[in-house]
């Protein structure tokens, strides 16, 4: 039976689909489309009715669709070092026009199927059908996909109009992340990551488009001081002027206030959804939160996002009342998953967790994107706090808060090769989690977008070790 | 034949080890074959340990597999598998009841385990890099044209400090080759390699915190040069056992006995 999807989840999926669709349609009408970092104040762009796409979410989607390695290598071929963030490499290759495309026969126009793809065909008893000629399992043709190759949008655009150009354009992977329009401007706020600054400068130069920059320095105190707020507020004012020049429109206060109200409403509903992970057993897996991140990032100033999260909260309330959960296994242990998942390796990431009954019931994104404010200064203060712009004390406090509230037995830390600032302080954070919360932590090596940096066997040993340590810890506490 | 006999099998990345334990206390037999996961090593190690004990597989009340290749034994050989982390903790606690920290350097892993009341409650492992592991020392021994088991003895004859700074095995190999080309004494280079391993492992150990007694296990614990360099870096004594290479298999046999006792 097909997995039941709740109305809230369906609504959230539609919100993101609409963000992409609106941008494609706006571009087709000749309107401006921008690219933005995930924690740039989207409320400012919304005040100008601008369509904005988000390269971080795009790269995550491309990586989850197994195109990460091809795109990362394409960026390396352009001269970007493989030490650079995987999201940045994917985005930079995309900005340069690189696209993952389906290989087709130039004469017939038919896609050339890759025989290594697809699921094995099974008989009525569920046994795999073997092809007598090859001795190998027969594949279900419906699940087989064409060979993939790299193409370039700018090369295609330079072709004379005609069926050949159309065919090549159509061959570009149909996933929405490969169909995002090229940027007419870029919005960068480096609160989420300092690599962002150079990444966006490169896009701006590559595509010859304006860059609107909001600089948020690393904050080495828990509180955000008034001087820091003034510094950011002044940049907001400048960004508004730049957007006025770019669009030829005046800043619309009413639209801005509406966007702020929507963003606050989305944040409150998001936090409510996150809080359901406090139930034991949790009504869903924390991995689902990662999927909903796309809505918080790309659509938090849209009323539809707020409504969809509110619907999801209603769905979860019902799930709790019925004593059900969408987690596909009995919850035996609860952990905080620290860091961004290895998107290209999600099944491998999930497998040992499922096998050992480990549910992810805490992720740091809940407090990171659940911020509420009442005016422009408070907004500046709110945007000052992002996972990579806060000091270690604030970072530990956020995480230990959700670990306590969500009753975790251990912490699984992703040492993400793409994110040096985030991974850099995790060793010290792990030490503090164990000292303050009395729970074991396990770290594993991986990458958010580049599959070459993950090893499943090593990961499985670390998860099993964590499970055994959690069990010993639980037994010791019970004794 | 009275008593409960349990078999612990540690299928590592470079060797397969077995221990037969009687009543969870007495080591009856052991075996070691120099090839590990994915080879004939595990089967040969089982045959050898049974022969050494003069017993049959049917005499084993419970068999527990651990190590990199542990899951491959779950079809018809082992009753249960556990990670090498818990087994090394259990083995070290069997040999040294007051242990609180275990440093295990195996073929491709470095682990630092924190132990309370004989059970592992926290751990740290190396990342994907092989620097500081047994494989690192194998590569260096090959370049230096010495036997890996002689490294400890040769390093002790060093008279001058030589720094091997690269953390990457491949680059460290080039560094050693450069030192050899410059005419640096092999013993000094070996001592530098030992200190380089110790330095890297110390970084990992400090992440989790060092609580005495500290025990070192795994094949590399047989190298006195690394043990001494680690003692110097950590500033505390390190205990080792002649059974160090069998520690994972020993822990597996102890856990097998505990499982068999629960099953009775």
Interface residues (C-beta under 8 A of the other chain):
Chain A: X415 X427 X430 X431 X434 X440 X441 X442 X443 X445 X453 X455 X457 X458 X461 X462 X464 X465 X468 X469 X472 X473 X475 X476
Chain B: X68 X82 X83 X84 X85 X86 X109 X116 X117 X119 X120 X121 X122 X123 X124 X125 X127 X128 X207 X208 X209
